[in-house]
Structures are given as C-alpha cells and as structure tokens.
Amino acid sequence: MSLGSLIERHRDLLGRAEQAIAERTYFSAYPESPSPRVYGETAAADGQAAHDAHLGADFPLTTPGADGVVASETSPFGPELGVRYPRVPATDEAVGTLLAAAQAAIPAWRDAGPDARAAVCLEALSRLHGRIFELAQAVMHTSGQAFVMAFQAGGAHALDRALEAVAYAHAEQARIPAEAQWEKPAKGEPLRMTKTFHLVPRGVALVIGCNTFPTWNSWPGLFASLATGNAVVVKPHPNAVLPLAITVQTIRDVLGEYGFDPGLVTLAAEEPGDRLAAVLAVRPEVRIVDYTGSTAFGTWLEEHARQAVVFTEKAGLNTVVVDSTDDLRGLVGNLAFSLSLYTGQMCTAPQNVFVPRDGVLTDQGKITFDEFGAALAGAIDKLLGDDARAVEILGAVVNDGVRGRVDALAGDDGTVLAARTIVHPAWPDATVRTPAVVAVDVSDEDRYAAECFGPVSFLIAADSTEQALDRFASSVREHGGMTASVYSTDPAVLDAAEAAAIEAGVPLSINLTGSVFVNQSAAFSDFHGTGANPAANAALTDAAFVASRFRVVASRRHA
C-alpha cells in the first residue's frame, strides 16, 4: 500500500477522533472486551503463544549504541520472564551513538507532513491492536495487573489514549497553513508577500516508562512526539520492558514498510541501577521528556533537563470527602471497588477519606464515624470475600515497596480493616494483598499528608465538612492530586466542593454510586490530570500536551 493510500485508509478514523476530542462525548475505537465473540475464537490462545515465545529468548530488536543484552523482568505473579533485550550502557559513546541515529532519521519524517505522520501512527496502532492479547499478557506479567484489566487498561484504553494524542497532534498542526498570500494596503500598489510556514519538530524525545502502567502512561507521549515529527527513544522501567519492546518493534516495522528510517523509534533497555534515564534526559540532543513515576525523580527532571520540554506525572493525595448520601450501599460499594482495583496501585486511586466525626446522614438514618468505617470495611470484605474473584480485581503487588507499606500497618491501633494475604489459585508465588483501612484524626497529618502508594487508605475524622473541604484543597495545592471525589445531598456542599476543586486544580467526581469509578478516566472525554497542581504538569490529553512538541519556522518573499 502506498503512503497516499494509507492516509486515505485512516482518514475516517482520524476525523472521528478529532470530532470526539472537540465534543468530549463517548468514543472508543478499540473494543475493551476480550470476548471471543469480539476478537475471534483463537485470539486469546494466539496472543498467549506469542507472549510465551518471547520468554527466555532474545527479543528481535536492534538498538544503535547497544552493547550486550539485559534480562531484568520477573512477573509479579512469580515466574522470571528471562527475555533478553539489547542493553544501552549509560556511557557517552553508547548514548551518543543512539541519539545520533535518532537525529539522522528525523528529516525525512519531518518532511512527510502531518497527514502522512498521522496515518503511519494510526497504522501502528492498528498493528498493536492486532497484538492486543499478546500485549495484555506482557502488561499482566510485568505490572501485576489481572488479565482483564491488563487487556483493557494496557490494551484497549491505552490505544484510545494514543489515538487521542495523535488526533490532538494532527489538529494542532492543521491549524497552521502551509502557505499564505499576504497583502497589505499601501499608497499605490499594495505590499504582497508569499509566506511559507514550516512545521519543525523539536528533535529527539525521551519516553521514560513506568512499572505499573507501561503502555497506558507511555503511549500518549510517544505517539504525540512521533506525530509531530520527532524521533523517540523509549527507556522502559527495568521491570516492565516487554510491553514497550513489543510497541517499539511494531512501530519500527510500520516505519520501514512505508520508507522511513526505523531508527525514529528505539528501545533503550538498561540494567537496574544504570540510571540511563538520568543520563539521557540531560543530553542536549534530547528536546522532549515524558515521565511517569516518583515525585523525587520527576522533580529532578523538571529542574535538570532544562534543554527539554518536560512532561511529568508524579504522586499526589487523592481525596474523598463524605458529607451525606442518599445511597449508602452504593457509596461504600463504589468506594470499595476503587480502593481494591489493582491493589490500589493506580495514581488515581483514593487514599484520604474525610468523614465528619459526628457522623453521616444517609438513606439509612444518621450513622456514626465508626459505623461508616464498618460499612466500608464490610463492602470491601463482600467484594473480595471469594478469593478466586478477588484476585481478578486485585491482581498482584508490583514490588516490595508496596508490600512493605501495607504490611507495616499490621496491628495499627486505628485499623478499621486489616489487609489479608490471598493465595492466588493460578499463581501461588504471587504476592496478593487486600486493602487496609486505618482511622486517624484530622490532626494526624503526619499519617496521611504523604502518598502511601498501594492498598492503604486513611479514614479521617474531620470536625466538619467545611474543614474536610479546606484540608482537601490545601493538600492538593501542596502535595498534588490526580482525582477527588465528594458525596453529599446538599447542593451547597457540592457547589463548595466544586469550587475547591477548581481552585486546587483537580478533577472532581460527584456522588459516584454506580459503575463509574473515581480512579478510571475515559479517553476523548476525561482529562487525566490537569497540569494545575503538583501531581502533574500536563494533562492526558489536551492541546498543550502536543503543541509544544513542534515549532513553526516561517519564510517570506515578495510575491
């Protein structure tokens, strides 16, 4: 297929995606159900076989500057993956070779134009969609997500977020005409000039992958940079390389098929402790950095990678304020799922739940602070009471840090619900924990005023709803937050909560009692993060996320 034909092939999907980001209504291009009725009877088995073929083998990729191989992944469910990738040492010679190859690939890609770049990106997404079961297995066995979540968040929803980024990138570039005839009235003949506007990529982009959501968090920046003409170096987390290796392999195949240098996209795998990301991020050739992970390294990037545009998503305190409800059962059931999903290992998972110490007015009458805690604990126990069902919600604990945080709360005086260990019926070596809920007083800020990543939440006794809203807003302003939620039957409280959220710069969910959860966001409609508080300096995805990845260079001459 020619490049022109490829553009026509994907024109309709691109148009529908651009319409969706303008309207913010429901849109999804990739089915989220792994049902055989959707993907075919053999799709799951074929994906499993493709994933298994990688294990204990050399992954078929080449990386400029690589020296030797690295195999650093162990599944949170137990087995070592043993996949070997080309290792890029953190030396000037290796990094220089890698970045020079990336730079050399840019001119032809730049000159292809926005339509061609978008079409190639959408073709790559189509190919990745064809490998969705393989990707789901790879995400599952590197992040610890249960399979269905890995399929949805790591596959279908990640594809939607990537498509969203391409749509924004194309729309922003399309706003700039290639040429304009400029005419200014003057005495006698008007002044006439021909002005040409060149879209120029910034250069080499660096994507620093995370362990928990290797595709969902990496693909938006990767495809935003690629669609705007940049080369991309993908530096995966050492524990979660395979999903991004599959990604890079797929994109390189598409680039080569359509006459572009596959060196536009490369995988830079490292040994744990190499600190390759820190070396790459400050190189003068690197002009864009996308990062998801710890606050400490995110802040370091913002302070030190001054030659680049840096997009970070870091940690925050996600807050729930409970004032009153007309559906107590729906409230605690919804919150129980949000606390349990993927063992709380989501940047959007709630942590701090403020409840008035004098109780909550509900459809079952007024209940005390302790009774609310018991209702929430009961909802979690009910949701996770059957171990076989529970593991499909919880997945596995991704690393020892998460396990240590939850285990450290064992025997805490304020325990409302103790975490328990579950033996996974299919993966007995997996570390599986249910959520822990600990009651604290609003004055105990040393307990709850820092992120406690994982299955830990604090039930905080507040003097009043007003105090809870004030603490919510101040904690987001100081520490950041990716999500917030409020429950109230009082319109004045809801208005105050929304005003506080706007002032603090955090998205707010109101009275969620059904099957929409605060820690989930929908591509093309919900903005993930705002860039307006310390938890993230950008949003997935808006125009600001893509527009600074290219510049406009104009030339003009007399007509």
Stockholm file with secondary structure:
# STOCKHOLM 1.0

chainA/1-559         MSLGSLIERHRDLLGRAEQAIAERTYFSAYPESPSPRVYGETAAADGQAAHDAHLGADFPLTTPGADGVVASETSPFGPELGVRYPRVPATDEAVGTLLAAAQAAIPAWRDAGPDARAAVCLEALSRLHGRIFELAQAVMHTSGQAFVMAFQAGGAHALDRALEAVAYAHAEQARIPAEAQWEKPAKGEPLRMTKTFHLVPRGVALVIGCNTFPTWNSWPGLFASLATGNAVVVKPHPNAVLPLAITVQTIRDVLGEYGFDPGLVTLAAEEPGDRLAAVLAVRPEVRIVDYTGSTAFGTWLEEHARQAVVFTEKAGLNTVVVDSTDDLRGLVGNLAFSLSLYTGQMCTAPQNVFVPRDGVLTDQGKITFDEFGAALAGAIDKLLGDDARAVEILGAVVNDGVRGRVDALAGDDGTVLAARTIVHPAWPDATVRTPAVVAVDVSDEDRYAAECFGPVSFLIAADSTEQALDRFASSVREHGGMTASVYSTDPAVLDAAEAAAIEAGVPLSINLTGSVFVNQSAAFSDFHGTGANPAANAALTDAAFVASRFRVVASRRHA
#=GR chainA/1-559 SS CCHHHHHHHHHHHHHHHHHHHHHCCCCCSSCCCCCHHHHCTTHHHHHHHHHHHHTTSBCSCCCTTCCSEECCCBCTTSCBCCCBEEBCCSSHHHHHHHHHHHHHTHHHHHHHCHHHHHHHHHHHHHHHHHTHHHHHHHHHHHHCCCHHHHHIIIIIHHHHHHHHHHHHHHHHHHTSCSEEEEEECCSSSCEEEEEEEEEEECSEEEEECCSSCTTTTTHHHHHHHHHTTCEEEEECCTTCCHHHHHHHHHHHHHHHHTTCCGGGEEECBCCTTCCHHHHHHTSTTEEEEEEESCHHHHHHHHHHCTTSEEEEECCCCCEEEECBCSCHHHHHHHHHHHHHGGGGCSTTSCCEEEEETTCEEETTEEECHHHHHHHHHHHHHHHTSSHHHHHHHHCCCCSHHHHHHHHTTTTCTTEEECCCBCCCSSCTTCCCBCCEEEEEETTCHHHHSSCCCSSEEEEEEESCHHHHHHHHHHHHHHHCCSCEEEECSCHHHHHHHHHHHHHHTCCEEESCCSSCCTTCCCTTTSCBCCSSBTTBSSCBTCHHHHHTTEEEEEEEEEC
#=GC SS_cons         CCHHHHHHHHHHHHHHHHHHHHHCCCCCSSCCCCCHHHHCTTHHHHHHHHHHHHTTSBCSCCCTTCCSEECCCBCTTSCBCCCBEEBCCSSHHHHHHHHHHHHHTHHHHHHHCHHHHHHHHHHHHHHHHHTHHHHHHHHHHHHCCCHHHHHIIIIIHHHHHHHHHHHHHHHHHHTSCSEEEEEECCSSSCEEEEEEEEEEECSEEEEECCSSCTTTTTHHHHHHHHHTTCEEEEECCTTCCHHHHHHHHHHHHHHHHTTCCGGGEEECBCCTTCCHHHHHHTSTTEEEEEEESCHHHHHHHHHHCTTSEEEEECCCCCEEEECBCSCHHHHHHHHHHHHHGGGGCSTTSCCEEEEETTCEEETTEEECHHHHHHHHHHHHHHHTSSHHHHHHHHCCCCSHHHHHHHHTTTTCTTEEECCCBCCCSSCTTCCCBCCEEEEEETTCHHHHSSCCCSSEEEEEEESCHHHHHHHHHHHHHHHCCSCEEEECSCHHHHHHHHHHHHHHTCCEEESCCSSCCTTCCCTTTSCBCCSSBTTBSSCBTCHHHHHTTEEEEEEEEEC
//
